[in-house]
Amino acid sequence: MPYFVYKIIEHPESGVKKLTHLETSPDYRGARERVKQERDKLVDAGDKETSCRLIHAKNEVEAEKLLTQPRDDRMIAGDS
């Protein structure tokens, strides 16, 4: 399965995410490097509403579905 790199702009009030596919890579290292470059650009620009994510999926449709699903709060040991 390939790795997909996306730029994500999340609307602060509604939480709606706009996804922009940047690259598909067959290997993790190439995708990781691209994400690192994109995140550095966002930091330099001072952009706090935009993020860059790497996702491992069968295809773009699955990748976008995974990226738009709300993430469950994770339980950390010791939290009650």
N, C-alpha and C positions, 0 to 999 in steps of 0.2 A: 504494500500500500504506500502511496506517495505522501509527502508532507506538503501542506498548504500554508502559505503565509498570507495573512489578512491584515489590513489596516481597518480599525474599528472606531467609528465615531458614535458615541452614545449621547443621546439627548439628555441633558441633566434633569429635566423635569419629568418627561414621560418614560425615560429609560429605553426608548426605541433605539435599536442599533442599526447603523448603516455600515454594511460590509463592503470592502473593496479588495478584491483578490489581487495580490501583488505578484505571486510566484508559486509555481508547483515544482517541488524538488524530489528526486527519487531517493535522496539520502538525507539523513538527519543533520549532518554537519553543514551542508550547504544551506539548508533552510534555517538552521540556528544562526548562522552568520548573517543571513539577510535580515532576520528579525533584530539582531543586535544592531546592525547598521540603521535600520528604520527607527528603532527606539532612541538611538543616539541623535538622530535628526529631530525627533520630537522633543527631546530634552533641550537641545540647542535652540529650538524655536519657542520653547516655553509653552508648548501645547499640552494642556492637562486634560482635555476632553477626548483626545485621540489616543488609542493604544495600538499595539501591534502584537498579534498572536500567531502562534504556530499550532497547527492541528494535524493530527495523523488520521486520515480517513480514506475510505474507498474511492470517493470522488468529490467533486465540488459541492454537489447537492448535500451529501452527508456532512461535509465539513461545515457548511453554512447552517445546517440544522443544529449541529452540535454547538456552534458558536452563539446561536440565538436562544438556546434553551437556558432558562435561569439555573444558576448553580445552587445546589443545596448547601446550607450552612454545614460546615464540617464540625464534627465533635472532636474536641481535643481531650486527651486523657486528663482526668481531674476536673473537667467541667461538669457541673450538675445542673 
